[in-house]
Amino acid sequence: QVQLVESGGGLVHPGGSLRLSCAASGSIFSVYTMGWYRQAPGKQRELVATITSGGITSYADSVKGRFTISRDNTNDRVYLQMNSLKPEDTAVYYCNGLAPSRRDYWGQGTQVTVSS
């Protein structure tokens, strides 16, 4: 069992930056594939970025070149650096942990609002 707690959301102007953090506890974090998802009002939850236990990353086309996912296995954290934010990035952002058993875990979410 793993617990995930996100932080770092907030209100930012278009073109601004935010850094989301996800703290993990309760299991062997380093073997998990970690990811960030988001869900905008009235829309389905969508994948934003993932990072494997070996550090291989992947991104949704909509955030490539603007967002960077990273992980710190020493401190059991995963980050999402978001630059050049757009109003369409407004959503609740969720941290996800995928165990080798394929069971996955979710955080409670953090709100990101991009507005002038």
C-alpha positions, 0 to 999 in steps of 0.5 A: 500500500502506498499513500500519495499526497500532492502539493504545489497547486494554485492560481497562476497567470498565463505564461507562468510556472508552477511546480507540483510535488507528490510525496509517497509513503508506505511502500517501495517508491523506487520500483513504481512507475509514477505519473501525473494526470489531470481532470478539467471540469466536464472532461475525463481524466487524462494522462499528463506525464509518466516516469518509470523506475529507471527514469524514462519519461513520456508526455502528452503531446499537449504538454511536451516542451512545457512540462517536465516530470522528475523523481527523487527516489531518496526522498520518495517524491515525484515532481511536475515542473510546469512552464508556459502555462495556458488557460487550458492547463486548468484542472485538478492534477493527480499523482499516480503510482503504478506498482509492478503488480499493476495495482495503482494508487492515487493522491487526492489531487491539487487544483491548478488554475491558469487565469489572468 
